[in-house]
């Protein structure tokens, strides 16, 4: 569905993307994982025609995104990182304007279905300024899904939300996969990437460091981690290929030792020596 080949992008002296390549299959939930400044949002902006790369290319459903942006725009919906709803309008009015601009057929029914999908039907006539942050994020999702896009882009869809609201958003994202929709999301939440994504690309400083399913990426470094605090107060971690080997290592140590499953942050630390923040 999406093919990205050797994208590069500079902002002055900063190389935001440095030869990034990946492919996304139809119906896949694909995540770009990395800290702030890794190049995630720049990638999304290029794929959604808001920015042009300095070199490299990308296609969506075989259509060149850079040279023919008008042809790909009808294929996707976007939930941006920033909230760009009109807060003085009601939920339904926000969707009505979007639907008119995007020539959504059966607009009234589309608005009803979108609000129902995100659990906001009862607040359709409430002004957005009265909504909580989580409700506004859900409305952004509803807006992006109104035109039934084949691809849904989500740029940090749950940033700043508490864990309970975050999981509600996850349920909506999972439901949005119906009819083979492809979902592309950026996140720096480890749990989010592991819960939602079929495959993950790990970005750091504009480079794609690793690409694969969460399970395969974890397996590549070891399934378990043995960790403890040393005498100097520093966290020490050892990667182990199996839980049994982790427990065996822990038994040989004194003091408080934890054995846990590895996660995608452990993969990132192994690759970069840094943590995702």
C-alpha positions in Angstrom: 0.0 0.0 0.0 2.8 2.4 0.9 6.4 2.3 -0.3 9.1 4.7 1.0 12.5 4.7 -0.6 15.5 6.5 0.7 13.8 9.6 2.0 16.1 12.5 3.1 15.0 15.8 4.5 17.0 18.7 5.9 16.0 21.7 8.0 19.0 24.0 7.8 21.9 22.0 9.3 19.6 19.4 10.8 19.1 16.2 8.9 15.6 15.2 9.9 15.5 12.1 7.6 18.6 10.3 6.5 17.9 7.7 3.8 14.7 6.2 5.4 13.1 3.3 3.6 10.2 0.9 4.4 7.1 -0.7 3.0 3.6 -1.0 4.5 1.2 -3.7 3.4 -2.5 -3.2 2.9 -4.5 -3.6 6.1 -1.3 -3.4 8.3 -1.0 -1.3 11.5 2.5 0.2 11.1 4.2 2.2 13.8 7.1 4.7 13.7 8.6 4.6 17.2 11.2 7.0 18.5 11.9 10.0 20.8 11.0 13.6 19.9 13.1 14.7 17.0 13.6 11.2 15.6 12.0 12.1 12.2 8.5 10.6 12.8 6.4 13.7 12.2 8.6 14.7 9.2 7.9 11.3 7.6 4.2 11.7 8.2 4.2 15.2 6.7 5.9 13.9 3.5 3.4 11.0 3.2 0.5 13.3 3.7 1.8 15.8 1.1 2.4 18.6 3.6 6.2 18.6 3.0 8.5 17.5 0.2 11.6 15.4 0.6 15.0 16.7 -0.5 15.6 13.3 -2.2 14.0 9.9 -2.3 10.4 9.0 -3.1 7.2 7.4 -1.8 4.1 5.9 -3.3 0.7 5.2 -2.0 -1.4 2.5 -3.8 1.1 2.9 -6.6 0.6 6.7 -6.9 3.6 9.0 -6.5 3.0 11.1 -3.4 5.5 13.8 -4.3 4.8 14.5 -7.9 1.0 13.9 -7.9 -0.2 14.9 -4.4 -3.7 15.7 -5.6 -4.2 12.0 -6.6 -3.3 10.6 -3.3 -5.1 13.0 -1.0 -8.5 11.2 -1.4 -6.9 8.0 -0.2 -6.1 9.0 3.4 -7.3 10.7 6.6 -5.1 12.3 9.1 -5.2 12.8 12.9 -2.5 15.5 13.5 -0.4 15.9 16.6 -1.8 19.4 17.2 -5.5 19.9 17.9 -6.9 21.9 14.9 -10.6 21.6 15.7 -12.7 24.7 15.7 -13.5 24.8 19.5 -16.3 27.4 19.1 -18.3 25.0 16.9 -20.1 21.9 17.9 -18.8 18.4 17.3 -21.3 17.9 14.4 -20.5 21.3 12.9 -16.8 20.5 12.8 -17.6 17.2 11.0 -20.0 19.0 8.7 -17.4 21.5 7.5 -14.8 18.7 7.0 -17.3 16.6 5.1 -18.3 19.4 2.8 -14.7 20.3 2.0 -14.0 16.6 1.2 -17.2 16.0 -0.6 -18.3 13.2 1.6 -21.4 11.4 0.2 -24.3 10.9 2.4 -22.9 13.5 4.8 -25.5 13.4 7.5 -25.3 9.6 7.8 -21.5 9.8 7.7 -21.5 12.3 10.6 -23.8 10.0 12.7 -21.6 7.0 12.0 -18.4 8.8 12.8 -19.7 10.1 16.1 -21.1 6.7 17.1 -17.7 5.0 16.3 -15.9 7.3 18.9 -18.7 7.3 21.4 -19.7 11.0 21.0 -23.2 10.7 19.6 -24.7 12.2 22.8 -22.4 15.3 22.5 -23.0 16.0 18.8 -24.5 19.4 19.6 -22.0 20.4 22.3 -19.3 23.0 21.6 -15.9 21.5 21.4 -14.6 24.0 23.9 -16.6 22.1 26.5 -14.8 18.8 25.6 -12.0 17.2 27.6 -8.7 16.5 25.9 -9.6 12.9 25.4 -13.0 13.8 23.8 -11.3 16.2 21.4 -8.8 13.5 20.4 -11.7 11.2 19.7 -13.4 13.8 17.6 -10.2 14.3 15.6 -10.4 10.5 14.9 -14.0 10.7 13.9 -13.2 13.5 11.5 -10.4 11.6 9.9 -12.6 8.5 9.4 -15.6 10.3 8.0 -14.6 9.9 4.3 -13.8 6.2 4.9 -10.1 6.6 3.9 -8.1 3.6 2.8 -5.1 4.8 4.9 -5.3 6.5 8.3 -2.4 8.5 9.6 -2.1 9.1 13.3 0.6 11.4 14.6 1.1 10.8 18.3 -2.7 10.1 18.7 -2.7 9.7 22.5 -0.1 12.3 23.5 -0.8 13.9 26.9 -3.8 11.6 27.7 -4.2 9.6 30.9 -3.9 5.8 30.6 -7.6 5.1 30.7 -8.5 7.6 27.9 -5.5 6.3 26.0 -6.9 2.8 26.0 -10.3 4.1 24.8 -8.5 5.7 21.8 -6.7 2.3 21.2 -10.1 0.6 20.9 -11.2 3.1 18.2 -7.9 2.6 16.3 -8.4 -1.2 16.4 -11.9 -0.8 15.1 -10.8 1.5 12.3 -9.0 -1.5 10.7 -12.3 -2.8 9.4 -12.5 -3.2 5.6 -8.8 -3.6 5.3 -7.8 -0.1 6.2 -4.1 0.6 6.6 -3.1 2.5 9.7 0.2 4.4 10.2 0.9 5.9 13.6 3.8 7.7 15.3 4.4 7.3 19.0 7.0 7.4 21.7 4.9 5.3 24.0 6.4 1.8 24.1 3.2 0.2 25.4 1.2 1.8 22.6 3.4 0.4 19.8 3.4 -3.1 21.3 -0.4 -3.1 21.8 -1.4 -1.8 18.4 1.3 -2.4 15.7 1.8 -5.4 13.5 5.2 -4.0 12.6 7.3 -1.2 14.0 10.1 0.9 12.5 12.5 2.4 15.1 13.7 5.8 14.2 16.6 7.8 15.8 18.1 11.0 14.5 16.5 10.5 11.1 17.7 7.0 10.6 15.7 3.8 10.5 17.6 1.5 13.0 15.3 -1.5 13.0 12.2 -2.8 11.4 9.9 -5.8 12.3 7.1 -7.0 14.5 7.4 -6.2 18.2 7.9 -9.8 18.9 10.7 -10.3 16.4 12.5 -7.1 17.5 12.4 -8.3 21.2 13.5 -11.7 20.3 16.5 -10.2 18.5 17.9 -8.8 21.7 16.7 -11.5 24.2 13.3 -12.3 25.6 14.0 -11.3 29.2 15.9 -8.6 31.1 17.6 -9.0 34.5 18.0 -5.7 36.2 19.1 -4.3 39.6 20.6 -1.2 41.2 24.3 -1.4 41.8 26.2 0.1 44.8 26.5 3.4 43.0 22.8 3.7 42.5 23.0 3.0 38.8 20.4 0.7 37.1 22.2 -2.3 35.6 20.5 -4.5 33.0 21.4 -7.8 31.4 19.6 -9.2 28.3 18.9 -12.9 28.4 17.8 -15.2 25.5 15.2 -17.0 27.8 13.4 -16.6 31.0 15.2 -19.7 32.5 18.6 -18.1 31.8 17.4 -14.9 33.4 16.3 -16.6 36.5 19.5 -18.6 36.7 21.5 -15.3 36.5 19.3 -13.7 39.2 19.8 -16.6 41.6 23.6 -15.9 41.5 23.1 -12.3 42.5 22.6 -10.7 45.9 20.1 -8.0 46.8 17.0 -7.0 45.0 16.9 -8.3 41.4 14.1 -8.2 38.9 13.5 -10.5 35.9 11.0 -9.2 33.3 10.1 -9.5 29.7 12.1 -7.3 27.3 10.2 -4.5 25.5 10.7 -2.2 22.6 12.5 0.4 24.7 15.1 -2.3 25.5 15.5 -2.7 21.8 16.0 1.0 21.4 18.5 1.2 24.2 20.5 -1.7 22.7 20.6 0.1 19.4 21.4 3.6 20.5 22.5 3.5 24.2 19.7 6.0 24.9 16.1 5.9 26.2 13.0 7.0 24.5 11.7 10.2 26.1 
